[in-house]
Amino acid sequence: ERIMADYDGRPHWGKLHGLTAEVLAERYPRWSDAMAMRDRLDPDRTFRNAYLDAVFGE
């Protein structure tokens, strides 16, 4: 993660990482679009878990 941070890299979504929603929003220009799509497709948070809550800032 340190090397990734040095180069403003983005994590592989199939791997665990410790980046926060705030950091991810800086690295993904369309972060708000992704969160809006998630709100539309999973409004009841059926697919949520503790890891995704941390990543998505819930």
C-alpha positions in Angstrom: 0.0 0.0 0.0 2.9 2.4 0.6 4.2 2.0 -3.0 0.6 2.3 -4.3 0.2 5.6 -2.3 3.5 6.9 -3.6 2.2 6.7 -7.2 -1.5 7.5 -6.5 -2.3 3.9 -7.4 -5.6 2.2 -7.1 -6.2 -1.1 -5.4 -7.3 -4.3 -7.1 -10.9 -4.8 -6.1 -10.4 -8.5 -5.5 -7.8 -7.8 -2.8 -8.2 -6.5 0.7 -6.9 -3.0 1.2 -7.1 -0.3 3.9 -7.9 2.7 1.8 -10.8 4.9 3.0 -13.7 6.2 1.0 -12.1 9.7 1.2 -8.8 8.4 -0.4 -10.7 6.3 -3.0 -12.8 9.3 -4.0 -9.6 11.2 -4.8 -8.3 8.4 -6.9 -11.5 7.6 -8.8 -12.9 10.6 -10.6 -16.3 9.0 -11.0 -16.5 7.7 -7.4 -19.8 9.6 -6.8 -21.2 7.9 -9.9 -20.3 4.5 -8.5 -21.8 5.3 -5.1 -25.0 6.6 -6.8 -25.2 3.3 -8.8 -24.7 1.3 -5.6 -27.6 3.3 -4.0 -29.8 2.5 -7.0 -28.9 -1.2 -7.3 -28.7 -2.1 -3.6 -30.8 0.5 -1.7 -31.3 -1.9 1.3 -27.6 -2.7 1.5 -28.3 -6.4 1.1 -24.7 -7.0 0.0 -23.0 -5.0 2.7 -20.5 -6.3 5.2 -18.0 -4.7 7.6 -15.3 -4.5 5.0 -17.4 -2.7 2.4 -18.8 -0.4 5.1 -15.2 0.7 5.8 -14.3 1.0 2.1 -17.5 2.9 1.1 -17.5 5.1 4.2 -20.7 3.7 5.8 
